[in-house]
Amino acid sequence: MKLWGGRFTKPTNQLVDEYTASITFDQKLAQFDIQGSLAHVKMLAKCEIISQEDSEQIAKGLLVVAEKIANDQVELTEENEDIHMNVEKLLIDEVGPVGGKLHTGRSRNDQVALDMRLYLRDALVTISQLLFDVQQALVKQAEANLDTVLPGYTHLQRAQPVLFAHHMMAYVFMFQRDLERLADSWKRVNKSPLGAGALAGTSFPIDREYVAEQLNFDGITENSLDSVSDRDFVVEFLADASLVIMHLSRLSEELVQWSSAEFNFIELDDAFCTGSSMMPQKKNPDVPELVRGKTGRVFGHLSGMLTTLKGLPLAYNKDMQEDKEGMFDTVETIKGALALFAPMIETMEVKKETMYQAVAKDYSNATDLADYLVGKDIPFREAHAIVGQTVLYSIEQNKYLLDLSLEEFMQFSDQIAEDIYQVLSPKAVVNARNVAGGTAKNRVEDQLKQANALFEQNQAWIEKKIQQIDQLLLTNK
């Protein structure tokens, strides 16, 4: 008989068992389920709901069960439906009927909400650390390429030259926003729902705040109905993760383009590429391509979770069992991508000369010619037209702006002088963007200083949260 089977006269149809069981995926929550149970049973004794002796016996049994699960010494069965019932069954097998007292004052509804919060806050810290590693790899490339000029693009057309370091720093700040979103979500994840019961609380004189303190939560959820039906924290994580992988996908797209023969701006280390089964010359950027490809599944999990929740009445409904697989898969997908990206970025070869030659052979300095004319008191719109005509002439003559003679320049404006060649040189064009956030070398150095200050905050937050989690029993089991 199932642990909840007292009012039933028939065994559950086997197909129902198979269809409704979640143990095949929610076993990922085993460590967190037992963490929560250890805090719960300690509270039951404190509140004199069960004896101290029973509490200690149950706690010892839970630690044995945890060890057996971690070492694959027990079978988790579909018959017992989910991780909660499997753990309870294993506990009763270990310590006898006293194990049945563990479930006093709680429901699987508040129990699973607790487990998911414990799991997710652990994932938040891991993902934050991996994001931080990627940021640091990008900064290393930026610091090594403060004089490397790269063609900048809009509409995938040459626009204006930028420092390669400036381009790397754009992603540093993208990922900083991701880190800040994850850190902000912590305060909504890190509340204990245990004690909400099935939906209305419990008649036992429990101490919810004590359980929250034992598990290093920042507090408790406020309303029992909301506590068991809330999955906003999962949706929020999936949304944050979608932004993370979207940023990774944009960077992946550039790495794929830059490593092609047509660009030849970078070369990824062999350790992060694969070959062709037919074409022996091929070196394929499979890692960034696959990260780009996995973006859709993360977006899909967000859409799926929102769709699951949109029509649900309060409080818990079986539909909410669909909250886990997408969350688990998203966590593993993001962790896997980030773990690869940091060393891949750090080890990639930046082809500085190729980038510089690309900048020297385009018209991306045209805006600077217009700005030069504005400095001669020519209205910008008039300067824009003059430069447009100059570029058209250059194209017709199969020349670039720096190839034109002074006489050719002066066909379009007699205000152009010999100093135009210095103004239009790639490094001068870059360093002319000397505004806060611009691509001038000194401004990129300012961005590096800003990033390093943010990195101190990132590191402090991560270390604090790791310490908060590591104080619990069974961490990383």
MARDOBA-879570 format. One record per residue (C-alpha): residue number from 1; residue in three letters; x, y, z. Coordinates in Angstrom, 1 decimal, padded with zeros to 4 digits. Layout:
% MARDOBA-879570
     k     r     east    north       up
   NUM   ala        X        Y        Z
...
***
This chain:
% MARDOBA-879570
     k     r     east    north       up
     1   met    000.0    000.0    000.0
     2   lys    001.2    003.5   -000.8
     3   leu    002.0    005.8    002.1
     4   trp   -001.2    007.8    001.2
     5   gly   -003.3    004.8    000.3
     6   gly   -005.5    004.5    003.4
     7   arg   -008.8    005.6    001.7
     8   phe   -008.3    003.7   -001.5
     9   thr   -009.7    000.2   -002.2
    10   lys   -007.7   -000.6   -005.4
    11   pro   -004.0   -000.3   -006.2
    12   thr   -003.1    002.4   -008.7
    13   asn   -003.2    001.4   -012.3
    14   gln    000.4    000.7   -013.4
    15   leu    000.1    003.1   -016.3
    16   val   -001.0    005.8   -013.9
    17   asp    002.0    005.1   -011.7
    18   glu    004.3    005.4   -014.7
    19   tyr    002.6    008.5   -016.1
    20   thr    002.4    010.5   -012.8
    21   ala    005.7    009.5   -011.2
    22   ser    008.4    012.1   -011.1
    23   ile    011.2    010.1   -009.5
    24   thr    013.0    009.7   -012.8
    25   phe    013.9    013.5   -012.7
    26   asp    013.1    014.8   -009.2
    27   gln    015.7    012.5   -007.7
    28   lys    018.0    015.5   -008.3
    29   leu    016.3    017.0   -005.2
    30   ala    017.4    014.2   -002.9
    31   gln    020.1    016.1   -001.1
    32   phe    017.9    019.1   -000.7
    33   asp    014.9    017.0    000.4
    34   ile    016.9    015.5    003.2
    35   gln    018.4    018.9    004.2
    36   gly    014.8    020.2    004.6
    37   ser    013.8    017.1    006.5
    38   leu    016.7    017.4    008.9
    39   ala    015.6    020.9    009.8
    40   his    012.0    020.0    010.0
    41   val    012.5    017.1    012.4
    42   lys    014.8    019.2    014.6
    43   met    012.0    021.7    014.8
    44   leu    009.4    019.1    015.6
    45   ala    011.4    018.1    018.7
    46   lys    012.0    021.8    019.7
    47   cys    008.3    022.4    019.6
    48   glu    007.7    019.2    021.5
    49   ile    005.5    017.8    018.7
    50   ile    007.7    014.6    018.8
    51   ser    010.2    013.5    021.4
    52   gln    013.9    014.4    021.3
    53   glu    014.7    010.7    021.1
    54   asp    012.5    010.2    018.0
    55   ser    013.9    013.3    016.4
    56   glu    017.5    012.1    016.8
    57   gln    016.7    008.6    015.6
    58   ile    015.0    010.0    012.5
    59   ala    017.9    012.4    011.8
    60   lys    020.4    009.6    012.0
    61   gly    018.3    007.5    009.7
    62   leu    018.1    010.4    007.2
    63   leu    021.8    010.7    007.1
    64   val    022.1    007.0    006.4
    65   val    019.5    007.3    003.6
    66   ala    021.4    010.3    002.2
    67   glu    024.7    008.3    002.1
    68   lys    023.0    005.4    000.4
    69   ile    021.4    007.6   -002.2
    70   ala    024.6    009.4   -002.9
    71   asn    026.4    006.1   -003.3
    72   asp    023.7    004.5   -005.5
    73   gln    023.1    001.8   -002.9
    74   val    019.3    002.0   -003.0
    75   glu    016.7    001.9   -005.7
    76   leu    014.4    004.8   -006.1
    77   thr    011.1    003.4   -007.5
    78   glu    008.2    004.8   -009.6
    79   glu    005.9    003.0   -007.2
    80   asn    006.9    005.5   -004.6
    81   glu    006.2    008.3   -007.1
    82   asp    008.6    011.1   -006.2
    83   ile    011.8    011.8   -004.2
    84   his    009.8    012.8   -001.1
    85   met    008.0    009.5   -000.8
    86   asn    011.0    007.5   -001.8
    87   val    013.1    009.1    001.0
    88   glu    010.3    008.6    003.5
    89   lys    010.0    004.9    002.5
    90   leu    013.7    004.4    002.8
    91   leu    013.7    006.1    006.2
    92   ile    011.0    003.8    007.5
    93   asp    012.9    000.8    006.2
    94   glu    016.0    002.1    008.1
    95   val    014.5    003.1    011.4
    96   gly    011.1    001.5    011.5
    97   pro    007.6    003.1    012.1
    98   val    009.1    006.1    013.9
    99   gly    010.2    007.3    010.5
   100   gly    006.5    007.9    009.8
   101   lys    006.6    010.8    012.3
   102   leu    008.8    012.8    010.0
   103   his    005.9    014.0    007.9
   104   thr    004.1    015.5    010.9
   105   gly    003.0    019.1    010.2
   106   arg    004.0    019.2    006.5
   107   ser    002.7    018.2    003.1
   108   arg    004.5    017.2   -000.1
   109   asn    003.1    020.6   -001.4
   110   asp    005.2    022.7    000.9
   111   gln    008.0    020.1    000.9
   112   val    008.6    020.3   -002.8
   113   ala    008.4    024.1   -002.8
   114   leu    011.1    024.0   -000.2
   115   asp    013.3    021.5   -002.1
   116   met    013.1    023.6   -005.3
   117   arg    014.2    026.7   -003.5
   118   leu    017.1    024.9   -001.9
   119   tyr    018.1    023.5   -005.2
   120   leu    017.7    026.8   -007.1
   121   arg    019.7    028.9   -004.7
   122   asp    022.5    026.4   -004.9
   123   ala    022.3    026.6   -008.7
   124   leu    022.3    030.5   -008.5
   125   val    025.7    030.5   -006.8
   126   thr    027.2    027.9   -009.1
   127   ile    026.0    029.8   -012.2
   128   ser    027.1    033.1   -010.8
   129   gln    030.6    031.8   -010.2
   130   leu    030.8    030.4   -013.8
   131   leu    029.5    033.7   -015.2
   132   phe    032.2    035.5   -013.2
   133   asp    034.8    033.2   -014.7
   134   val    033.7    034.1   -018.2
   135   gln    033.9    037.8   -017.3
   136   gln    037.4    037.4   -016.0
   137   ala    038.4    035.6   -019.3
   138   leu    037.0    038.4   -021.3
   139   val    038.9    041.0   -019.2
   140   lys    042.1    039.1   -019.8
   141   gln    041.6    039.3   -023.5
   142   ala    040.7    043.0   -023.2
   143   glu    043.9    043.7   -021.2
   144   ala    046.0    041.9   -023.8
   145   asn    044.4    043.8   -026.7
   146   leu    044.2    047.4   -025.7
   147   asp    045.9    048.4   -028.9
   148   thr    044.2    045.9   -031.2
   149   val    041.8    047.7   -033.7
   150   leu    038.8    045.7   -034.9
   151   pro    036.2    046.7   -037.5
   152   gly    033.0    047.6   -035.8
   153   tyr    029.7    046.7   -037.5
   154   thr    026.1    047.8   -037.7
   155   his    023.7    045.9   -039.9
   156   leu    026.7    043.5   -040.4
   157   gln    028.3    046.3   -042.5
   158   arg    031.6    048.0   -041.6
   159   ala    030.7    051.0   -039.5
   160   gln    033.5    052.4   -037.3
   161   pro    036.7    050.9   -036.0
   162   val    036.7    050.0   -032.3
   163   leu    039.3    048.4   -030.0
   164   phe    039.0    044.7   -029.6
   165   ala    039.2    045.3   -025.9
   166   his    036.2    047.6   -026.2
   167   his    034.3    044.8   -027.9
   168   met    035.2    042.3   -025.1
   169   met    034.1    044.8   -022.4
   170   ala    030.7    045.0   -024.0
   171   tyr    030.1    041.4   -023.1
   172   val    031.7    041.9   -019.6
   173   phe    028.9    044.4   -018.9
   174   met    026.2    042.3   -020.4
   175   phe    027.2    039.4   -018.1
   176   gln    027.4    041.9   -015.2
   177   arg    023.7    042.6   -015.7
   178   asp    023.0    038.9   -015.7
   179   leu    024.9    038.5   -012.5
   180   glu    023.0    041.3   -010.9
   181   arg    019.7    039.8   -012.0
   182   leu    020.6    036.5   -010.5
   183   ala    021.8    038.1   -007.3
   184   asp    018.6    040.1   -007.0
   185   ser    016.5    037.0   -007.6
   186   trp    018.1    035.4   -004.5
   187   lys    016.0    037.4   -002.1
   188   arg    012.8    035.9   -003.7
   189   val    014.2    032.4   -003.9
   190   asn    015.6    032.4   -000.3
   191   lys    012.4    032.2    001.7
   192   ser    011.1    029.1    003.4
   193   pro    007.6    027.9    002.4
   194   leu    007.8    024.9    004.9
   195   gly    004.8    025.0    007.3
   196   ala    002.3    026.1    004.6
   197   gly    001.1    022.5    004.6
   198   ala   -001.0    021.4    001.7
   199   leu   -002.5    024.9    001.3
   200   ala   -003.8    026.2    004.7
   201   gly   -001.0    025.7    007.2
   202   thr   -001.1    023.1    009.9
   203   ser   -002.8    022.6    013.3
   204   phe    000.5    021.6    014.9
   205   pro    002.3    024.4    016.9
   206   ile    005.3    024.5    014.5
   207   asp    008.0    027.2    014.4
   208   arg    008.4    028.1    010.7
   209   glu    011.0    030.8    011.5
   210   tyr    013.2    028.2    013.3
   211   val    013.2    026.0    010.2
   212   ala    014.1    029.0    008.0
   213   glu    017.0    029.8    010.3
   214   gln    018.3    026.2    010.3
   215   leu    018.3    026.3    006.5
   216   asn    019.9    029.8    006.3
   217   phe    016.8    031.3    004.6
   218   asp    016.3    035.0    004.9
   219   gly    012.8    034.6    006.1
   220   ile    009.5    032.7    005.5
   221   thr    006.8    033.1    002.8
   222   glu    003.9    035.1    004.0
   223   asn    000.8    033.3    002.8
   224   ser    000.2    029.5    002.8
   225   leu   -001.9    029.4   -000.4
   226   asp    000.8    031.4   -002.2
   227   ser    003.6    029.4   -000.6
   228   val    002.6    026.1   -002.2
   229   ser    001.4    027.5   -005.6
   230   asp    004.1    030.1   -006.2
   231   arg    006.6    029.2   -009.0
   232   asp    007.4    032.8   -009.8
   233   phe    010.9    032.2   -008.6
   234   val    011.3    029.4   -011.2
   235   val    009.9    031.7   -013.9
   236   glu    012.2    034.4   -012.9
   237   phe    015.2    032.1   -013.0
   238   leu    014.2    030.8   -016.4
   239   ala    013.9    034.4   -017.6
   240   asp    017.3    035.4   -016.2
   241   ala    018.8    032.2   -017.7
   242   ser    017.3    033.1   -021.1
   243   leu    019.1    036.4   -021.0
   244   val    022.3    034.7   -020.1
   245   ile    022.2    032.2   -022.9
   246   met    021.0    034.9   -025.3
   247   his    024.2    036.9   -024.5
   248   leu    026.2    033.7   -024.9
   249   ser    024.5    033.1   -028.3
   250   arg    025.4    036.6   -029.5
   251   leu    029.0    036.1   -028.6
   252   ser    028.9    032.6   -030.1
   253   glu    027.7    034.0   -033.4
   254   glu    030.6    036.4   -033.5
   255   leu    033.1    033.7   -032.6
   256   val    031.8    031.6   -035.4
   257   gln    032.0    034.5   -037.9
   258   trp    035.4    035.7   -036.7
   259   ser    037.0    032.2   -036.9
   260   ser    035.9    031.7   -040.6
   261   ala    038.4    032.2   -043.4
   262   glu    036.3    035.1   -044.6
   263   phe    037.0    037.0   -041.4
   264   asn    040.1    035.2   -040.0
   265   phe    040.1    037.5   -036.9
   266   ile    040.5    034.8   -034.3
   267   glu    041.4    031.2   -034.0
   268   leu    039.8    029.0   -031.3
   269   asp    042.1    026.6   -029.5
   270   asp    042.0    023.0   -030.9
   271   ala    040.7    021.8   -027.6
   272   phe    037.4    023.6   -028.2
   273   cys    036.9    022.6   -031.9
   274   thr    036.1    019.4   -033.8
   275   gly    036.8    018.1   -037.3
   276   ser    034.9    016.6   -040.2
   277   ser    034.5    012.9   -040.9
   278   met    034.9    013.6   -044.6
   279   met    036.9    016.8   -045.0
   280   pro    040.3    016.5   -043.3
   281   gln    041.1    020.2   -043.5
   282   lys    038.1    021.3   -041.4
   283   lys    038.3    022.9   -038.0
   284   asn    034.7    023.5   -036.8
   285   pro    033.7    025.9   -034.0
   286   asp    031.2    023.3   -032.6
   287   val    031.2    024.7   -029.0
   288   pro    029.8    028.2   -029.9
   289   glu    027.6    026.7   -032.5
   290   leu    026.0    024.3   -030.0
   291   val    025.6    027.0   -027.4
   292   arg    023.9    029.1   -030.0
   293   gly    021.7    026.1   -030.8
   294   lys    020.8    025.4   -027.2
   295   thr    019.4    028.9   -026.8
   296   gly    016.0    027.7   -028.1
   297   arg    015.6    025.0   -025.5
   298   val    016.1    027.5   -022.7
   299   phe    013.7    029.9   -024.2
   300   gly    011.3    027.0   -024.6
   301   his    011.5    026.1   -020.9
   302   leu    010.5    029.7   -020.0
   303   ser    007.6    029.6   -022.4
   304   gly    006.5    026.2   -021.1
   305   met    006.6    027.2   -017.5
   306   leu    004.5    030.3   -018.1
   307   thr    002.0    028.3   -020.1
   308   thr    001.7    025.7   -017.4
   309   leu    001.0    028.3   -014.7
   310   lys   -001.2    030.7   -016.6
   311   gly   -004.5    028.9   -016.0
   312   leu   -004.0    027.3   -012.6
   313   pro   -006.4    028.0   -009.7
   314   leu   -005.0    028.1   -006.2
   315   ala   -003.4    026.2   -004.7
   316   tyr   -001.3    023.2   -005.7
   317   asn   -002.3    021.3   -008.9
   318   lys   -000.6    018.2   -010.4
   319   asp    000.2    020.4   -013.5
   320   met    002.9    021.9   -011.3
   321   gln    004.9    018.7   -011.5
   322   glu    006.0    020.1   -014.9
   323   asp    008.0    022.8   -013.1
   324   lys    011.1    020.7   -012.6
   325   glu    012.4    019.2   -015.8
   326   gly    012.7    022.5   -017.6
   327   met    014.4    024.1   -014.6
   328   phe    016.8    021.2   -014.2
   329   asp    017.6    021.2   -017.9
   330   thr    018.1    024.9   -017.9
   331   val    020.5    024.8   -015.0
   332   glu    022.6    022.0   -016.6
   333   thr    022.5    023.8   -020.0
   334   ile    023.7    027.1   -018.6
   335   lys    026.3    025.5   -016.4
   336   gly    027.7    023.4   -019.3
   337   ala    027.9    026.4   -021.6
   338   leu    029.6    028.7   -019.1
   339   ala    032.1    026.1   -018.0
   340   leu    033.3    025.8   -021.6
   341   phe    033.2    029.5   -022.5
   342   ala    035.7    030.8   -019.9
   343   pro    038.7    028.6   -021.1
   344   met    037.6    028.9   -024.7
   345   ile    037.8    032.7   -024.6
   346   glu    040.9    032.7   -022.5
   347   thr    042.8    030.5   -025.0
   348   met    041.6    031.9   -028.3
   349   glu    044.2    033.6   -030.5
   350   val    043.4    037.1   -031.6
   351   lys    044.8    037.9   -035.0
   352   lys    045.7    041.6   -034.5
   353   glu    047.3    042.3   -037.9
   354   thr    044.4    040.7   -039.8
   355   met    042.0    042.9   -037.9
   356   tyr    044.1    046.0   -038.5
   357   gln    044.4    045.3   -042.2
   358   ala    040.6    044.9   -042.4
   359   val    040.1    048.3   -040.8
   360   ala    042.6    049.9   -043.2
   361   lys    040.8    048.6   -046.2
   362   asp    037.3    050.0   -045.7
   363   tyr    035.4    053.3   -045.4
   364   ser    034.8    053.1   -041.6
   365   asn    036.7    056.4   -041.1
   366   ala    034.2    058.3   -043.2
   367   thr    032.4    059.7   -040.1
   368   asp    035.7    061.2   -039.0
   369   leu    036.1    063.0   -042.3
   370   ala    032.6    064.5   -041.7
   371   asp    033.6    065.4   -038.1
   372   tyr    036.8    067.0   -039.4
   373   leu    034.8    069.2   -041.8
   374   val    032.4    070.2   -039.0
   375   gly    035.5    071.3   -037.1
   376   lys    036.0    073.7   -040.1
   377   asp    032.6    075.3   -039.4
   378   ile    030.8    073.3   -042.1
   379   pro    027.2    072.2   -040.9
   380   phe    027.1    068.5   -040.3
   381   arg    024.4    067.8   -042.9
   382   glu    026.6    069.6   -045.6
   383   ala    029.6    067.7   -044.3
   384   his    027.7    064.5   -044.5
   385   ala    026.9    065.1   -048.2
   386   ile    030.5    066.1   -049.0
   387   val    031.8    062.9   -047.5
   388   gly    029.2    060.8   -049.2
   389   gln    030.4    062.2   -052.6
   390   thr    034.0    061.6   -051.6
   391   val    033.3    057.9   -050.7
   392   leu    031.4    057.4   -054.0
   393   tyr    034.4    058.8   -055.9
   394   ser    036.7    056.5   -053.9
   395   ile    034.7    053.5   -054.8
   396   glu    034.6    054.4   -058.4
   397   gln    038.4    054.9   -058.4
   398   asn    038.9    051.6   -056.5
   399   lys    040.5    053.5   -053.6
   400   tyr    040.0    053.9   -049.9
   401   leu    039.9    057.4   -048.2
   402   leu    043.5    057.1   -047.1
   403   asp    044.6    056.3   -050.7
   404   leu    043.3    059.7   -052.0
   405   ser    045.7    062.5   -052.7
   406   leu    045.2    065.8   -051.0
   407   glu    044.2    067.2   -054.5
   408   glu    041.6    064.5   -054.8
   409   phe    040.2    065.4   -051.3
   410   met    040.1    069.1   -052.2
   411   gln    037.9    068.4   -055.2
   412   phe    035.1    068.0   -052.6
   413   ser    036.2    070.7   -050.0
   414   asp    039.0    073.2   -050.0
   415   gln    038.9    073.0   -046.2
   416   ile    040.7    069.6   -046.2
   417   ala    044.4    070.0   -045.3
   418   glu    047.4    067.7   -045.0
   419   asp    046.5    066.7   -041.4
   420   ile    043.6    064.7   -042.7
   421   tyr    045.8    061.6   -043.1
   422   gln    046.5    061.6   -039.4
   423   val    042.8    062.2   -038.5
   424   leu    041.7    059.2   -040.7
   425   ser    044.3    056.7   -039.4
   426   pro    042.6    053.8   -037.7
   427   lys    044.1    054.4   -034.2
   428   ala    043.3    058.1   -034.4
   429   val    039.7    057.3   -035.3
   430   val    039.5    055.0   -032.3
   431   asn    041.0    057.4   -029.9
   432   ala    038.9    060.2   -031.2
   433   arg    035.9    058.5   -029.4
   434   asn    037.1    059.9   -026.1
   435   val    033.8    060.0   -024.3
   436   ala    032.7    058.1   -021.3
   437   gly    031.9    054.5   -022.5
   438   gly    033.7    055.2   -025.8
   439   thr    036.3    053.1   -027.6
   440   ala    039.3    055.4   -027.0
   441   lys    042.0    053.5   -025.2
   442   asn    041.9    055.6   -022.1
   443   arg    038.1    055.1   -021.9
   444   val    038.5    051.4   -022.3
   445   glu    041.0    051.4   -019.5
   446   asp    038.4    053.3   -017.4
   447   gln    035.9    050.4   -018.2
   448   leu    038.5    047.9   -017.0
   449   lys    038.8    049.8   -013.7
   450   gln    035.0    049.8   -013.4
   451   ala    034.8    046.1   -014.1
   452   asn    037.5    045.3   -011.6
   453   ala    035.6    047.2   -008.9
   454   leu    032.4    045.3   -009.9
   455   phe    034.4    042.1   -009.7
   456   glu    035.3    042.7   -006.1
   457   gln    031.5    043.0   -005.4
   458   asn    030.8    039.8   -007.4
   459   gln    033.4    037.8   -005.6
   460   ala    032.2    039.0   -002.2
   461   trp    028.6    038.1   -003.0
   462   ile    029.6    034.7   -004.3
   463   glu    031.8    033.9   -001.3
   464   lys    029.1    035.0    001.2
   465   lys    026.5    032.8   -000.5
   466   ile    028.8    029.8   -000.7
   467   gln    029.5    030.1    003.0
   468   gln    025.7    030.4    003.7
   469   ile    025.1    027.1    001.7
   470   asp    028.1    025.2    003.0
   471   gln    027.0    025.6    006.6
   472   leu    024.2    023.1    005.9
   473   leu    024.6    019.3    006.3
   474   leu    024.8    017.2    003.1
   475   thr    026.1    020.1    001.0
   476   asn    027.5    018.8   -002.3
   477   lys    026.8    015.2   -001.4
***
